[in-house]
Amino acid sequence: MSSAREAHTEYMREWRAANREKVVDINRRYREANREKVAEAKRRWARENPEKAAAMKAAWRIANKEKVAADLRRWHETNPDKVHAARAQYKAAHPEKRAEQRWARRARLQGALVNDFTQSQWEWLKAVYRRCCAYCGTATAQLTKDHIIPLARGGSHSINNIIPACHHCNEVKHVSAPPPFQMAMTGLYS
């Protein structure tokens, strides 16, 4: 019995190879006639094989970048309320990312040559200064990013040009060069 089954399987394999166009046409007609059944089978397979499904989806997206981008643009155009709600939700959940975007935009508008300062670098820099103002030494949770050489004077928006400062010191310094400001803050310069 198993040899008959094996023989039939081999015959069908050879027939499919010899009649590839017919097989494609038969499969296409079946999918058109049974759209819901085929879709449910695909969903069930994806649920049962999540890793394979994710890999296949990622590969398809890479191979079809233009189509994915066009579909996304079309969806954004037809669903502006959903897009707005999703962006608002993201901004509320990630205020640090929004602040990073604002600083990067400001640096771009000011024409900063280097614009590579990240939120992780900011967290590291605050830790180095023990969450204290670099000018007056006050410990505060509300430290601001102070550009040593201000963006308005050609400074960069990079870790080499940013130090943590309390709001007051950053306001007083404004666009001053650092040495006179630091001397004035320490009382050595009037």
C-alpha positions in Angstrom: 0.0 0.0 0.0 2.7 2.5 0.9 4.6 1.7 -2.3 1.4 2.6 -4.3 1.0 5.8 -2.3 4.7 6.7 -2.9 4.3 5.9 -6.6 1.3 8.2 -6.8 3.1 10.9 -5.0 6.0 10.6 -7.4 3.6 10.7 -10.4 1.9 13.8 -9.1 5.3 15.5 -8.5 6.3 14.8 -12.1 3.0 15.9 -13.5 3.1 19.2 -11.6 6.7 19.8 -12.8 5.6 19.1 -16.4 2.4 21.1 -16.2 3.5 24.1 -14.1 1.2 26.6 -15.9 -1.9 24.4 -15.4 -1.0 24.1 -11.7 -0.6 27.9 -11.3 -4.0 28.4 -13.1 -5.8 25.8 -11.0 -4.4 27.3 -7.8 -5.3 30.8 -8.9 -8.9 29.8 -9.7 -9.2 28.0 -6.3 -8.0 31.1 -4.4 -10.4 33.3 -6.3 -13.4 31.0 -5.6 -12.4 30.4 -1.9 -11.0 33.8 -0.8 -12.4 33.5 2.8 -11.2 29.9 3.2 -7.7 30.7 1.9 -7.5 33.9 4.1 -8.5 31.9 7.2 -6.0 29.2 6.4 -3.3 31.9 6.1 -4.3 33.4 9.4 -4.3 30.1 11.2 -0.9 29.2 9.8 0.5 32.6 10.9 -0.9 32.0 14.4 0.7 28.6 14.5 4.0 29.8 13.1 4.6 33.3 14.4 8.4 33.3 13.9 8.1 32.1 10.3 5.2 34.5 9.6 7.2 37.5 11.0 10.2 36.5 8.9 8.2 36.2 5.7 6.4 39.5 6.4 9.7 41.3 7.0 11.3 39.8 3.8 8.2 40.8 1.8 8.4 44.4 3.2 12.1 44.6 2.2 11.5 43.3 -1.3 8.5 45.7 -1.8 9.7 48.9 -0.2 8.0 51.2 -2.7 4.6 49.4 -2.4 4.8 49.5 1.4 5.6 53.3 1.3 2.8 54.0 -1.1 0.3 52.0 1.0 1.4 53.8 4.1 1.1 57.2 2.4 -2.4 56.2 1.2 -3.4 55.0 4.7 -2.1 58.3 6.2 -4.1 60.3 3.7 -7.3 58.4 4.3 -7.0 58.2 8.1 -5.8 61.6 9.3 -7.7 61.4 12.6 -6.1 58.0 13.4 -2.6 59.3 12.5 -3.1 62.4 14.7 -4.3 60.3 17.6 -1.4 57.9 17.3 1.1 60.7 17.1 -0.4 62.5 20.1 -0.4 59.2 22.1 3.3 58.6 21.2 4.3 62.1 22.1 2.5 61.8 25.5 4.2 58.4 26.2 7.7 59.6 25.1 8.2 63.2 26.1 12.0 62.8 26.0 11.9 61.8 22.3 9.9 64.8 21.5 12.3 67.1 23.4 15.2 65.5 21.5 13.4 66.2 18.2 12.8 69.8 19.2 16.5 70.3 20.1 17.7 68.7 16.9 15.4 70.8 14.8 16.5 74.0 16.6 20.2 73.0 16.0 19.4 72.4 12.3 17.7 75.8 12.0 20.6 77.5 13.7 23.0 75.8 11.2 24.9 73.7 13.7 27.7 71.8 12.0 27.3 68.8 14.2 23.9 67.7 15.3 24.3 64.2 16.9 23.4 64.6 20.5 21.1 61.8 21.8 18.8 61.3 24.8 21.1 58.5 26.1 24.1 60.9 25.9 22.1 63.5 27.8 21.2 61.0 30.6 24.9 60.0 30.8 26.0 63.7 31.0 23.5 64.4 33.8 24.9 61.4 35.7 28.5 62.6 35.2 27.5 66.0 36.8 25.6 64.1 39.5 22.4 65.7 38.4 23.7 69.1 39.4 24.0 72.4 37.5 27.5 72.7 36.0 27.6 76.4 36.9 26.1 76.8 40.4 26.2 73.2 41.6 22.5 73.1 42.5 20.9 69.7 42.4 17.7 69.8 40.5 15.5 67.4 38.6 14.8 70.0 35.9 18.2 70.4 34.3 18.4 72.1 30.9 20.8 71.5 28.0 23.2 74.5 27.9 25.4 74.9 24.8 28.8 76.0 26.0 29.2 77.8 22.7 25.6 78.8 21.9 24.0 77.6 18.7 23.5 81.2 17.8 27.2 81.7 17.8 28.0 78.7 15.7 28.2 76.0 18.5 27.4 72.4 17.7 24.6 70.3 19.1 26.9 67.5 20.3 28.1 66.1 23.6 31.3 68.1 23.4 29.3 71.4 23.5 26.5 70.6 26.0 26.5 70.7 29.8 23.6 70.4 32.3 22.5 73.7 33.8 19.6 74.7 36.0 17.0 76.9 34.3 18.1 80.0 36.1 21.8 79.7 35.1 20.9 78.9 31.5 18.6 81.9 31.3 21.3 84.2 32.8 24.0 82.9 30.4 21.7 83.2 27.4 24.1 83.5 24.5 27.1 84.7 26.4 30.5 83.1 26.0 31.2 80.7 28.9 34.3 82.2 30.7 32.8 85.6 31.7 29.5 84.0 32.6 31.2 81.3 34.8 33.3 84.0 36.6 30.2 86.1 37.2 28.3 83.1 38.6 31.1 82.3 41.0 31.5 86.0 42.1 35.0 86.4 40.7 33.9 88.7 37.9 31.4 91.6 38.2 
